Amino acid sequence: MLYRDFATQEELDAQYDLTAILPEAAASYAAFCERESERVRSGLDHRLDIPFGPTLAEHVDLYPAGENAPVLVYFHGGYWCLRASKEFGFVARGPVSKGVATAIVNYDLCPRVTIDEIVRQARAAVAWVYKDARGFGGDAGRIHVAGHSAGGHLVAMLLATDWEGEYGLPNDIIKSATAVSGLYDLAPFPYTFLQPQLQLGWDQVLRNSPILHIPDAAPPLLLAYGEDETGEFKRQSEKFLEAWKAKGHGGERLILAGKNHYDVIDGFLDAESPLCAAVLRQTGVQ
């Protein structure tokens, strides 16, 4: 067996190759993200391409929400090798409507960089938000993180960070986390269609599989996924939640009815949607 009870790449790809599994949803996803993000930027105050690191890829798009606002730091998906922050400005609509500033993080992509480097950039983005929150009206004492798919993986890796030891920052810098349809065990991916892009060695798999790095102390975690996800995506979330709770941490499951891997995040457009309302409850504003 390659991974668990999967004997061939074809069997694994049937769980993870979303373009093949959901061709219609995949085809409309990019257009949806671009259209809705442009609409949000036409109506919300925003500051684009604010650098948080030395490379051009390391920047955030900020959507302020007044003074002393809690901050939601969002990490997009795309299997670590696709997409950019501009496509996900729509995520800010629901949070900002309730007074939560939103920072959409852009990061470099595989194969130009490794997943190790993407994780480093994600951590650097949160450190930047903490240090510079006042500059856009944010409250550094109320930072929350969220991400979808590969972004959900990055959220989980943020929770495994030694913030004090590595950055000289408070270990409780993150007050809550939401991971939507995330990937918490990287072991299947060297055997899939993704490997030419990800170029994963087993050292990377072990370092960057969040299920192997559950922290000793952690904030509340919301794990969400769509009712219509593949079995492997559901299992990834369920097994991570099981390991999370086994460590004694607070964790909540949210299964979004009728949602697949692509439309599972459209709830960020509406503060009253099940997804956005759950995220906002964690920030303390709803």
N, C-alpha and C positions, 0 to 999 in steps of 0.2 A: 504494500500500500504506500502511496505517496504521502498522504495526509489523512489521518483518521481512517474512514472506510472508503476513501477515494483512491482508485487504482490507476486512473489515467488523467492526463491533462484535460481531455474532453469532458470528463465528469466534473472536474473543478471549474472549468470555464462555464459550464452550464449553470453554475451557481453565482459566478462573479463577473462574467462578461456581459455587462448590463446593456450594452448597445445591441448585442445579439438577442438578449432575453426580452428586452422592451424596446424594439426598434422605433415604434411610433412615439413613445414617451421620450426616448433619447433624441429623436429628431426635433421635437418641439421644445426641448429643455433650454437650449441655448437661446432660442428666440424669446422665450418667456423671460429668462433672466435679463437679457439685454433690454427688452421692452419695459419691464416693470422697474428695473433699476433707473432707466432714463426718466420714467414718470416720477419716481421718488425724488430724484435729484432736481426735477423741475419744481418741486414743492417744498423741499427741505433745505435748510442751511447746510452746507457741506464744504469740506476742505479736502481736496484730493492730493494724493501723492506726497504725503508728509513722511520724510525718511525717518526710519528708526535704526538703520544699520548702514554699513559702508557701501553695500552694493545697490545697484539700481532697482533690483527686485524687492528690496526690503523697504516697504513703505506701507502706510495705512491710509485709508480713506475715512475721514472723521465726519460724523453727523451729530453735532452738539445738541443739547437739550436744556439749555439754561445753566445757571450757576449751581455748583455743588451737587451735580447730578450723579447718580450711580452710573457706572460705565459697563456696557456689555462689549466684550472683545470677541469678534466672530472670525472663525477660520473656515474657509470654503473647502469643498470637496473637489474630486477630480482624480482620485487614485494617485495623488502626489505628482502627477505628470500633466495635468490639464487645468485650465481655468485661471482666472485672475480676479482680483478684488472688485474691479469695476462691474463685473457681471453680477455682483451680489449686493449692490447698494439697496435693493428692495428689502433686504433683511432689516434695515433700519426703521422702516415705516412704523411697525407696531410698537417697538420699544420707545422710539422717540415720541410717539403720540402720548405716551404715559410718563414722559420726563426722564427716560433712560438714554443717555448719550451712547452712541454706538460707534465702534471702531472696527472697520472691516480690514483684515490683515491680508496683505499681498506677500507672497513668499516665492522663492525660486523653485524650480521644478526639476524632477528627474527627467532624463538622465544627466542633465547639466550638473546637478548636485546630487548628493546622496540623501537618503532619508535622515541619516544622522544630522546633516546640515540643515535640513528643513525643520527638524525638531529644535535645533539650536536657534534658528531664526524665530520660531514661534515663541520660545522662551524670551528672546531678546525683545520681541514686540510687547509682551506683557510687562517686562521691566521698563521699557520706554513709557508705556501708558502710566505706570505707577509714578515715574519721575516727572512726567510732563502733563499729568491730568489737569492741573490748574490752568494750564495754557488754553484749554478748550472748554473750561467750565466743569470738568469732571472731578469727582471726589475719589482720591487715591485710596481711601479707606473702604470703598465699596466697588471693587472690581469683580466682575462676573465674566465667565468665559462660556462660549458656545461654539459648536462646530458640527459639520455634517460630513458623513462618510470619512474620507481621509482627514477632514477637519475634526471629526469626532475622535479619531486616533490621536491627533495633536492635542486635543483637550485632555485626553487621558494621560498623555505624556507630561503635560504641564502639571498635573496633579502629583506626578512622581518626582518633581523637581526639588532639589535642595536649595531653596531660594536664599536662605541665610548663608549657607556655606559657599555657594557658587556666585551669588550676586550681591551679598550683603544686604538683602531685603528681608522683610518679615516673612516667616514661613507661612503665615496665614494671608498672604497677599491676595489670594483668590478666595472670594467669599462664597461662591457657588459655581457649579459647572453643569452644563447641559451638553450631552453628546447624542447626536441624532444619527441613527443607522451607521454607527462607527465600526471601525476595524481594530480589534484589540489583540488579536493573535496573528502575527505576520507569517507564521510557518507555512500556510498554503501557497503563498504568492510566488516563491521561486519556481513552482511547478505550473504556473499559469501563463496565459497570454501576456501578462504584465511584465514578466521577467526581463525582456529585452529593454524596457524602459527603466525599470526599478533597479536592475542589476544587483539584487540582494545577495549578499553573502550571509552565512549563518551567524557570523558575529553581529551583523546588523539586525538580523531577525531577533536574536536574543536580547540585544540592547534596547530594541525599540518595540517590543511586544508588551503593551501595558499590562496584560494579564499576568505577566511575570514580575511586575514592579508595582504592586499595590502598596501605597505608602502607609506608614504607621499612623499618621494623622492626616485628616482630609476634611474638606468642606462637604456640604450636601451635594449629591450628584443625582441628576435626572437623566435617565437613559430612555430615549424614545426611538421608535422605529415604526415603519408602516405595516399595516395589516397584510399588504400584498407584496412584501419583500420576499426574497428567496429564503429557503430554509437556512442556508448558511449565514445570511445576514442576521436573521432572527437569533440563531444560535450564538453568534459572536456576542450580541448584546446580552443574551440571557446568561451565558457563561461568565461574562465579565461582571454582571450584576451579582451573580452568585459568589464569585471570588471577593468582590467588594464588600458584600455584607458579611462574609465569613471573617473578614478582618475587623468587624465591629463598626463599620461605617454606615452612615445614613444614605440610603439609595432608594430611588423611586422609579418605577417603570411606567411608561406611557406608550400604549399601542394606538396608533392613529388609524382610525377606521377608513377603509377604502383608499389608503395612500400607498403608492409604490416608492421605489427608491428616489425617484426624481421629484415627484410632487409633494413628498413628505415635508418639505420645508416651506411650502407656500403659505403656511399659517403665520409666518413672520409678518406678512402684510397686514394682518388684522389682530389688534391687541386682544380681542375677545375670543380668538380661535383657541382650541384646546392646547396647541403647542405654545403659542405666544403667551397665553394666560399663565401656563405652568412656569415658563421662563420668568415672567414678570413677578410671579409670587415669590420666586427665589430671590429676586432683587429687593423685595419688600415694598414694592409700589402698588401691588394689586393683590 
